[in-house]
Amino acid sequence: MKEIPISKRNLLVGLILAVVLALGILAIQLFIHPDGQDSKTSPDDNLASNSAVTALEAFFHVDYQEGQDAWLNRICAASTSSGCQFISAGASQMWKKYGDEKTIVTAKVTPEMKLAETATEQVWKLSVSLSAALPGSNKTQDAAYVAVSKTDKGWKFDRFLLEPEVKVILARQAGTATPVGGQK
């Protein structure tokens, strides 16, 4: 074998070029995907998950001073008519507790993954972070499972899923759920 002489200068230039190339690739990826996620999520999925986030943030934004009507109006604006009716049905009982305990809570909701979909409905798992626990609970962090429906006015919150529904969907979708960003 023949030895190939490499000067320290050439080695340093090669190393600098490799670092610059790696940083350039990272910069391009961040420019194309600024949130750091792979953008395999469809525009329809983004609209559906955004509607779920909007509705849940409205649902968990509780200010006893604003009152029940303002709270319901926010939720119903982001919901289907059946979703609005469902939430409205139990609102009085919740608001009695909220008023009694002078509840003021805000929420940050983040979509985690789409679990199921049809042409007109999607099921999403969302992470909910509350500024304070709601009356009767000690949780400020939890997951919520919701169904959103495609309406003539876009995607709207339809309902929270019950635990048995979630178990069935998770069992059926094991291995096929799509996290936000399209990564598995």
Secondary structure by P-SEA (a helix, b strand, c coil): cbbbbbcaaaaaaaaaaaaaaaaaaaaaaaaaccccccccccaaaaaaaaaaaaaaaaaacccccccaaaaaaaaaaaccaaaaaaaaaaaaaaaaaaaaabbbbbbbbbbcccccccccbbbbbbbbbbccccccccccccccccccccccccccccccccaaaaaaaaaaaccccccccccc
